[in-house]
């Protein structure tokens, strides 16, 4: 199932769709560079694409962690990406007040996993009319996400997606239960696998989240094989220098080879 924000040109496309970009807007030049490269790859491979970057990161492990370049400046960068490249924009929101403001630019308002039960936030996002992508909480069962979907729909908005991003596995690890895709698809909405955040190793004493980017390909292959509608990947030209979540990002030069492999898997199962 492909979300309607991607238009009708992909109606007969059997590929998964891709939500990808850097974790956070770091500046106009680097953001545009990443967006252009991902778009070119997706056009070549005929993959429906939404560009993702947070204009602000509110959920940080440490008080010293980077949160953004400034809300207005970051949203202006996303507007530039949207207008120059003609791609849908996905960005996080954290409060009800942010919903209408971010919706001026974003096509998809993403609800962070830790906030997926916040009724007022879900309703505010729904009332903008934008697509709402709800990340499944690390503490939530796949079946329980039906309540979050219902909150959006009951607010009058049928445009909703769910994203699997792993479940707490002890204090400092996550695990993906691939059975969950079938349960979440019972809500009759697109279901996405976050191939990067699901490999985080959170709650490190250093205050910096760790990760296992070496397993991104493994997780992505499994996700395509079990039937996720879309994939979510954070990517950066130099993850080690990324200002947020570098520990679990895919190096940008590895994106095309990985997507090429994933398309072959997809074609083998449809």
N, C-alpha and C positions, 0 to 999 in steps of 0.2 A: 504494500500500500504506500503510495507516494503522496505526501501532503499537497494540498491544493495551491500552496504558495509557490510551488515550482511550475505551475501552469499546466497547460494541456499538451505541450510539445513532447512530454515524456509518457503520454498515455499508453503507448504500446511498448514501453521500455521495461525490460525484465531485470534491469540492474537494481541493486540496492541504491539508496541515495546517501549522500555524504554531507555531514556537518563537520567543518574543519576550519582551523585557523589557530592563531596563538591564544594562549590563556587570557591575556589582557592586552589592551591597546598600549603599546610602548612608545608610540610616536607615529606620525603620518607616513614617513618614508618606509620604515620596516613593515608596517601594517599593509600598505599598498603592495609592497614587494611580495609578501606572502600570499595575499589575495590573488594577485595576478598569476602567480605560478600555479596555485591550486586550481584556479579557473581554467588555465590552459591545459593542465593535465586532465581535468574532468571533461572538458570539451573533446579532447582527443579520444578519451575512453568512453564517451557517451554516458557519463555518470551525472545524475542530477545533483546539484551542489548548492549548499547554503554556507555562507561565510560566518564564522563564529569568532567573536572576541568580546570579552567583558570590558565595559567602559569603566568598571569599578570592581574591585575585589574586596568584599566586606568580610568574608570568612577567611581569616588568616591565622596561622598557628601562633605567630609572634606579633607583638606590638610593633616590632621593627620591620616586619615584612612589607614589601611594596604593595600598595593598594591601587595606584593609578596615577595618571598624569593630570588629573582634574576632570571632573564629570563633563563639563561643557566642551572642553577641548577634545576629550576622547570621543564623545558622541558626534562631534563635528568630523572627526576622522572617519568614523563609521558611515556618516552621510556621504563623504567623499568616495569611499569604497563603493557604496550602493549606486551613486550617480554615475561614476566613471565605468564601473564594471558590470552594472545591471545584474547584480546578484542579490538574493534575499539575505538579510542580516539577522543573526541570532545574537542576543546579548542577555546577560543575567539581570534580574532585578531582585531587590532585597526588602523593600518596604512598599506599602500600598501607594505612597506618594510618588514613588519612582515609576509606577506602571504607565500612567498617561504621558509622563515626560519622555521615557525611553521609547514609547510607542510612536513618537513623532518620527523616529528613524527606523527602529527595528521592525522587522516583519514577524519575528518570533520572539516572544518574551519567555525567557528560560527561568524556571523556578529551581533554585539550588536544592540539592538533596536534603540538607538539614532543615529546609523550610517547607517541605512538601506537604505538611499537614496544616500549614497556616491558612486558615479559611479566608480571612480578610485579604491576604495577599493573592490567593488564587482567584477570588471573586473580582478584585481590582484588575488583575491581569485579564481576566475573561471579558470584563466590561469594555476594554479597549477595542475589542473585535479582532485583535491580533491572534495569531496562532499561539497557543500556550504549550511549551514543552516542559513537562514536569519530570524532574529527575527523581528516581525512586530513592527514598532515604535508605542509608546503610543499615538502618534499624527496622526497615519495613519488609513485609512479605510481598511477593508479586501480587497475590490475590487482594491484599489490602489497598492497593493503589486504585482500585475501582472507586473508592470513596473520593479520592482526589479528582479523578476524571468527572465524577458526578457533580462535584462542586462547580467546575468550569461550565459544564453543560447546563446545569440548573440556573446559572447566571446568564444564560442565553447565548452561549458561544459554543458551537459544535467543533471548533477548530482546536483540537487538543492532541498532543503526542505524549508518549511515555519514554523515558530513557533509563535503562539499566546501567548502574555504575558501581556494582559490587555490593556485597553485604559484609558487615563487620565479622572478622574472623580473629578472635582474640583482640588484644588492645592495639596492635600495631600492624594489622594486615587486613586485606579484603579478599573475598573469594566470589566468583561469579557462578551462580546456580543457573545453568543453561535451561533448566526446566521452566524457568520463570517466563520465557518468551511466550509460551503458549497461554499461560494464565493471563498475561497482560494483553495479549491479542484478543482475548475474549471481550475486551472493551470496545472492539471495532474501531481502533485508532492505530496509526503508525507506531511501531515500537522500535526503539533505537538502542544499539549497544555502544556504550562509551568504552572504547578500547584503551584509553589512556588513564582516566581517573580510576577505573576498576583495578588498575595495577599500582595504585598508590600504597605507600606504607606510612600511614598517618601517625600523629601523636609521638613524634620523635622528641627525645629530651632536648635536642638542639633547637627546637622550635621551627625546623625546616622539614617539610614533608619529604619522605623518600619515595622511591618507586622502582619498578622493574620494567623499564622500557624494552629490555631484551625479549620480553614476552608479548609485546604488542602484536606481532605477527601471529603468534599462537592463538591469542584471544580472538583476533579478528577472523582468522580462518574458521575457528569453531563457531563464531557468531553467524557468519554467512552460511555455514553448513546447517545450522539448526533453524534458520529462517528469519532472522531479524530483518526488518524492513529497511533500516538505515544503520549507518555506522557514524560514530562521533569520534574524531581524533584531534587532539591538539598537536600542532606541529610548528617547528621553528627552524630557521637556518642553522642556528647554533644553540641547541637546548641548554648547554652548560652556561650560556650567557643570558638566557631568558630571565626576565625579571620576576616571573611567577611560574611555579609548577614545572620548572625545567627538568626535574628528576624523573618525570614520567612522560615526557613529550617525545614524539617521533621526529627524528631529523628530517628536514624537508626534502633532502635529496633521496630519501628512502621511500617517499610517498608513492611515486609512480610505479616502481617495481612491485611494491606491496599491493596496490590496487589492481595491477595487472594479474597477479596471482589470484586475488579474491574474485575477480570477474570470472576466471576459469572455473573456480569452485561453484560460483553461482550458476553458471551455464550448465554445469554438470548435474545440478539437482532440480532444475525447473522442467 
